[in-house]
Amino acid sequence: MKVTALIPAYNPSHNLVALVRDLAAADFAAIIVVNDGSTRECDPVFAAIGAIDRAIVLEHSVNLGKGAALKTGLNHACCCFGDHIGVVTIDADGQHLVTDARQVAAALAAHPESLVVGARSFGKDVPWRSKFGNNLTKYLFRLLVGQKLTDTQSGLRGIPRSLVRSLLKIRANGYEFELDMLLACKYSGRHILEQPITTVYIGQNQSSHFNPVVDSMRIYFVLFRFTLASLFSALIDNVVFIAVFWFSADILVSQVVARSASVPCNFYIVKNVVYYSDLNTYKTFAKYLVLVFFSGFVSYLLIQGITRFMPFSVIPAKLIAETTVFFANFAIQRDFIFAADDGGVPVSPD
């Protein structure tokens, strides 16, 4: 198969050698293993892997994180294997079966422009920590991103070659890189195809280097970036509004000046940091300005109504109005402004 297998590895056991041999026997055109700053005790493991036909070992001098290791391998595959369809990423802990890796590779070959995600089922035999974390992330992803996926944290994925350059620009270097990958597909209109795979957890997943506190916080930060970007823009908007209203005592003038100050900042952050949108900037900005004008007008009417019919002054009324329109702005930007028209999530048959 003209597909590269990529394994990020940090302090792996000797079982990784057998996995690489099996991948070579399964006709992967190349197997890249990235040693992500493992201890010297692991040198014999990587030496044995380097001796296997079609296997390549790349090294980080220090541990940089799973995302950084994936980007190192993806960059090497992009530079050295230009005729390959893409890359199948596989975890080093033995919890992905070679037969499933081949199925993901076959799905990638059949859909060479789609991201293929190996989707696990989370039954009663799955460790509680893993089940809870995956389900929470799945439902938050559906709520905040507006896309329904069975498994958002699977490390077994088929990445088309045409997607690699975009992924190399993602700043995340830890486990959150894999979630950013899904967001990059969502907001560039690239299809995500789910391929059912076997759910394997060895020894209650004790071999995993996933930190349930630190890494979970990083993952959820990815999902809540829109809220943080909006809070930052709201800070600018409200500070300018208060300053202008202090001198002018005019709600309309204050609203217009505040929006003019916050709009460029919010658009840049949301487009480039939250959604990684590849859509045409001018067309997207035009739609964004329509939303800004409409939401600003609604906010202005709410401020007028609150101050007239309720016992609130202008500043509290402004905060109430902006909080009210926030949720509508979030949904519209997520689904219409920064989302490509031809996105979708086809699911492969069992």
C-alpha positions as CSV (number, residue, x, y, z in Angstrom):
1,M,0.0,0.0,0.0
2,K,1.2,3.5,-0.8
3,V,0.5,4.5,2.8
4,T,2.9,5.5,5.6
5,A,2.4,4.2,9.1
6,L,3.4,6.7,11.8
7,I,4.0,5.9,15.5
8,P,4.8,8.5,18.1
9,A,6.7,6.7,20.9
10,Y,7.7,7.8,24.4
11,N,9.4,5.2,26.6
12,P,7.8,2.3,24.8
13,S,8.1,-1.4,25.7
14,H,9.8,-4.0,23.6
15,N,6.4,-4.9,22.2
16,L,6.7,-1.9,19.9
17,V,9.3,-3.9,17.9
18,A,6.7,-6.6,17.2
19,L,4.1,-4.0,16.2
20,V,6.5,-2.5,13.6
21,R,7.4,-5.9,12.2
22,D,3.7,-6.7,11.8
23,L,3.1,-3.4,10.1
24,A,5.9,-4.1,7.7
25,A,4.4,-7.5,7.0
26,A,1.0,-5.8,6.4
27,D,2.5,-4.1,3.4
28,F,2.7,-0.5,4.7
29,A,5.1,1.3,2.3
30,A,7.0,2.9,5.2
31,I,6.9,2.9,9.0
32,I,8.0,6.0,10.7
33,V,8.6,5.8,14.5
34,V,9.3,9.1,16.3
35,N,11.3,8.6,19.5
36,D,9.9,11.5,21.5
37,G,12.7,12.0,24.0
38,S,12.6,8.5,25.6
39,T,15.1,7.5,28.2
40,R,18.3,5.8,27.2
41,E,16.9,2.4,28.5
42,C,14.7,2.4,25.4
43,D,17.7,2.7,22.9
44,P,17.7,-1.1,22.2
45,V,14.0,-0.9,21.3
46,F,14.6,1.9,18.7
47,A,17.8,0.2,17.5
48,A,15.8,-3.0,16.8
49,I,13.1,-1.0,15.0
50,G,15.7,0.8,12.8
51,A,16.9,-2.6,11.6
52,I,13.4,-3.6,10.3
53,D,12.8,-3.2,6.5
54,R,11.1,0.0,5.6
55,A,11.2,1.3,9.2
56,I,12.6,4.7,10.0
57,V,13.4,6.1,13.4
58,L,13.3,9.9,14.0
59,E,14.3,11.4,17.3
60,H,13.6,14.3,19.6
61,S,16.3,15.1,22.1
62,V,13.7,15.8,24.7
63,N,10.1,14.9,25.2
64,L,8.0,17.5,23.2
65,G,4.6,15.8,23.3
66,K,2.5,13.6,21.2
67,G,1.4,16.3,18.9
68,A,5.0,17.4,18.2
69,A,6.0,13.8,17.5
70,L,3.1,13.5,15.1
71,K,4.1,16.7,13.3
72,T,7.7,15.5,13.0
73,G,6.6,12.3,11.4
74,L,4.1,14.0,9.2
75,N,6.6,16.5,8.0
76,H,9.1,13.6,7.1
77,A,6.4,11.7,5.3
78,C,5.4,14.8,3.3
79,C,9.0,15.5,2.3
80,C,10.2,12.0,1.6
81,F,7.1,10.1,0.4
82,G,5.4,12.4,-2.1
83,D,3.8,9.5,-4.0
84,H,2.0,8.1,-0.9
85,I,-1.7,8.5,-0.4
86,G,-1.3,9.6,3.2
87,V,-0.3,8.6,6.7
88,V,-2.0,6.2,9.2
89,T,-1.1,7.2,12.8
90,I,-0.9,4.4,15.4
91,D,-0.3,4.6,19.1
92,A,2.8,2.9,20.5
93,D,1.1,1.2,23.5
94,G,-0.2,-1.8,21.6
95,Q,-3.9,-0.8,21.8
96,H,-4.4,-0.6,18.0
97,L,-4.5,-3.8,16.0
98,V,-2.7,-4.1,12.8
99,T,-5.9,-5.4,11.1
100,D,-7.6,-2.2,12.1
101,A,-4.7,-0.1,10.8
102,R,-5.1,-1.9,7.5
103,Q,-8.8,-1.1,7.4
104,V,-8.1,2.5,8.1
105,A,-5.5,2.6,5.4
106,A,-8.0,0.9,3.0
107,A,-10.6,3.5,3.9
108,L,-8.1,6.3,3.3
109,A,-7.2,4.8,-0.1
110,A,-10.9,4.7,-1.0
111,H,-11.5,8.3,0.2
112,P,-8.1,10.0,-0.3
113,E,-9.3,13.5,0.6
114,S,-11.1,12.5,3.8
115,L,-9.7,12.2,7.3
116,V,-10.4,8.7,8.5
117,V,-10.8,8.2,12.3
118,G,-10.8,4.7,13.8
119,A,-13.9,4.8,16.0
120,R,-14.0,2.7,19.1
121,S,-17.0,1.6,21.0
122,F,-17.0,2.1,24.8
123,G,-18.6,-0.9,26.4
124,K,-18.6,-2.2,30.0
125,D,-15.0,-3.5,29.7
126,V,-13.5,-0.1,29.0
127,P,-11.8,1.5,32.1
128,W,-14.1,4.1,33.7
129,R,-11.5,6.9,33.4
130,S,-11.2,6.4,29.6
131,K,-14.9,6.0,29.1
132,F,-15.8,9.1,31.1
133,G,-13.1,11.2,29.4
134,N,-14.1,10.1,25.9
135,N,-17.8,10.6,26.4
136,L,-17.3,14.0,28.0
137,T,-15.1,15.2,25.1
138,K,-17.5,13.7,22.5
139,Y,-20.6,15.5,23.9
140,L,-18.7,18.8,24.4
141,F,-17.4,18.5,20.8
142,R,-20.9,18.0,19.6
143,L,-22.2,21.0,21.6
144,L,-19.5,23.5,20.9
145,V,-18.4,22.4,17.4
146,G,-21.8,21.2,16.1
147,Q,-20.5,17.9,14.7
148,K,-21.4,14.5,15.8
149,L,-18.5,12.0,16.1
150,T,-18.4,8.6,17.9
151,D,-14.7,8.9,19.0
152,T,-12.9,12.3,19.2
153,Q,-9.8,11.0,20.9
154,S,-8.8,8.0,18.8
155,G,-5.1,7.9,17.9
156,L,-5.7,5.5,14.9
157,R,-6.3,7.9,12.0
158,G,-5.8,8.0,8.2
159,I,-4.5,11.4,7.2
160,P,-4.6,12.4,3.5
161,R,-1.4,13.8,2.2
162,S,-3.3,17.0,1.1
163,L,-4.1,17.7,4.7
164,V,-0.6,17.3,6.2
165,R,0.7,20.9,5.4
166,S,-2.3,22.4,7.2
167,L,-1.8,20.2,10.3
168,L,1.9,21.2,10.5
169,K,0.8,24.8,11.1
170,I,-1.2,23.9,14.2
171,R,0.5,25.2,17.3
172,A,-0.6,22.5,19.7
173,N,2.1,19.9,20.7
174,G,0.3,17.7,23.2
175,Y,-2.7,15.4,23.0
176,E,-4.9,18.4,22.1
177,F,-3.3,18.3,18.6
178,E,-5.6,15.4,17.7
179,L,-8.7,17.5,18.6
180,D,-7.3,20.5,16.7
181,M,-7.0,18.1,13.7
182,L,-10.8,17.5,13.8
183,L,-11.5,21.2,14.1
184,A,-9.2,21.9,11.1
185,C,-11.2,19.5,9.1
186,K,-14.6,20.8,10.3
187,Y,-13.7,24.4,9.3
188,S,-12.0,23.7,6.0
189,G,-14.9,21.6,4.7
190,R,-12.9,18.3,4.7
191,H,-14.9,15.2,5.4
192,I,-14.3,13.1,8.5
193,L,-15.0,9.4,7.9
194,E,-15.4,7.1,10.9
195,Q,-14.1,3.5,10.5
196,P,-15.2,1.2,13.3
197,I,-12.2,-0.5,15.0
198,T,-11.7,-2.9,17.9
199,T,-11.6,-1.3,21.4
200,V,-8.4,-2.6,23.2
201,Y,-7.3,-1.5,26.7
202,I,-4.3,-3.3,28.1
203,G,-3.9,-3.4,31.9
204,Q,-6.5,-0.7,32.5
205,N,-4.7,1.6,30.2
206,Q,-1.8,1.9,32.6
207,S,0.8,2.2,29.8
208,S,-0.7,5.5,28.6
209,H,1.2,8.7,29.2
210,F,-2.0,10.7,29.2
211,N,-2.2,13.0,32.3
212,P,-5.9,13.1,33.2
213,V,-5.6,16.6,34.7
214,V,-3.1,18.5,32.6
215,D,-3.8,16.9,29.3
216,S,-7.6,17.1,29.8
217,M,-7.3,20.8,30.6
218,R,-5.4,21.3,27.3
219,I,-8.1,19.4,25.4
220,Y,-11.0,21.3,26.9
221,F,-9.1,24.6,26.3
222,V,-9.3,23.8,22.6
223,L,-13.0,23.4,22.8
224,F,-13.6,26.5,24.8
225,R,-11.3,28.8,22.7
226,F,-14.3,30.5,21.2
227,T,-15.6,31.5,24.7
228,L,-12.2,32.8,25.7
229,A,-11.8,34.7,22.4
230,S,-15.2,36.2,22.9
231,L,-14.4,37.2,26.5
232,F,-11.3,39.0,25.4
233,S,-13.2,40.8,22.6
234,A,-16.0,41.6,25.1
235,L,-13.4,43.2,27.4
236,I,-12.3,45.5,24.6
237,D,-15.8,46.2,23.6
238,N,-17.1,47.1,27.1
239,V,-14.0,49.1,28.1
240,V,-14.4,51.3,25.0
241,F,-18.1,51.5,25.4
242,I,-17.8,52.7,29.0
243,A,-15.1,55.2,28.1
244,V,-17.0,56.7,25.1
245,F,-20.3,56.7,27.1
246,W,-18.6,58.5,29.9
247,F,-17.8,61.4,27.6
248,S,-20.7,61.3,25.2
249,A,-23.7,59.9,27.2
250,D,-24.9,58.6,23.9
251,I,-25.6,54.8,23.7
252,L,-25.6,54.6,19.9
253,V,-22.3,56.4,19.5
254,S,-20.7,54.3,22.3
255,Q,-22.0,51.1,20.7
256,V,-20.7,51.9,17.2
257,V,-17.2,53.0,18.5
258,A,-17.0,49.9,20.8
259,R,-17.9,47.5,18.0
260,S,-15.4,49.2,15.6
261,A,-12.6,48.6,18.2
262,S,-13.4,45.0,19.0
263,V,-14.4,43.6,15.6
264,P,-10.9,43.4,13.9
265,C,-9.4,41.7,17.0
266,N,-12.3,39.2,17.4
267,F,-12.3,38.3,13.7
268,Y,-8.6,37.6,13.5
269,I,-8.6,35.5,16.7
270,V,-11.7,33.5,15.8
271,K,-10.7,32.8,12.2
272,N,-7.1,32.0,12.8
273,V,-6.9,30.7,16.4
274,V,-10.3,29.2,17.1
275,Y,-11.5,27.7,13.8
276,Y,-8.3,27.6,11.7
277,S,-10.6,28.6,8.8
278,D,-9.2,28.4,5.3
279,L,-12.1,30.2,3.8
280,N,-11.6,33.3,1.7
281,T,-10.8,36.1,4.2
282,Y,-12.7,38.9,2.3
283,K,-15.9,36.8,1.8
284,T,-15.8,35.6,5.4
285,F,-15.2,39.1,6.7
286,A,-18.1,40.4,4.7
287,K,-20.5,37.8,6.3
288,Y,-18.9,38.5,9.7
289,L,-19.6,42.3,9.3
290,V,-23.3,41.5,8.5
291,L,-23.5,39.5,11.7
292,V,-21.7,42.3,13.7
293,F,-24.1,44.9,12.4
294,F,-27.1,42.8,13.1
295,S,-26.0,41.7,16.6
296,G,-24.9,45.2,17.4
297,F,-28.3,46.5,16.4
298,V,-30.1,43.9,18.5
299,S,-27.8,44.7,21.5
300,Y,-28.6,48.4,21.1
301,L,-32.4,47.7,21.1
302,L,-31.9,45.5,24.2
303,I,-29.9,48.2,26.0
304,Q,-32.6,50.7,25.2
305,G,-35.4,48.4,26.4
306,I,-33.6,47.3,29.6
307,T,-32.9,50.9,30.6
308,R,-36.4,52.0,29.8
309,F,-38.5,49.2,31.3
310,M,-36.2,47.8,34.0
311,P,-34.3,49.3,37.0
312,F,-30.9,49.1,35.4
313,S,-28.4,51.8,34.3
314,V,-26.7,51.7,30.9
315,I,-23.6,49.8,31.9
316,P,-25.4,46.8,33.5
317,A,-27.8,46.8,30.6
318,K,-24.9,46.6,28.2
319,L,-23.5,43.6,30.0
320,I,-26.9,41.9,30.0
321,A,-27.5,42.6,26.3
322,E,-24.1,41.3,25.2
323,T,-24.5,38.1,27.2
324,T,-27.8,37.5,25.5
325,V,-26.6,37.9,22.0
326,F,-23.4,35.9,22.7
327,F,-25.1,32.5,22.3
328,A,-26.7,33.5,19.0
329,N,-23.3,34.8,17.7
330,F,-21.6,31.6,18.7
331,A,-24.0,29.4,16.8
332,I,-24.0,31.6,13.7
333,Q,-20.3,31.9,13.5
334,R,-19.8,28.2,14.2
335,D,-22.3,26.9,11.6
336,F,-22.5,29.7,8.9
337,I,-19.6,32.2,9.0
338,F,-16.5,30.0,9.5
339,A,-17.8,26.6,8.4
340,A,-17.3,25.5,4.8
341,D,-20.5,24.7,2.9
342,D,-19.5,21.2,1.8
343,G,-18.5,19.8,5.2
344,G,-19.9,16.5,6.4
345,V,-19.3,13.3,8.4
346,P,-19.9,10.2,6.4
347,V,-19.7,7.1,8.5
348,S,-18.3,3.9,6.9
349,P,-20.4,0.7,7.1
350,D,-19.4,-2.0,9.6
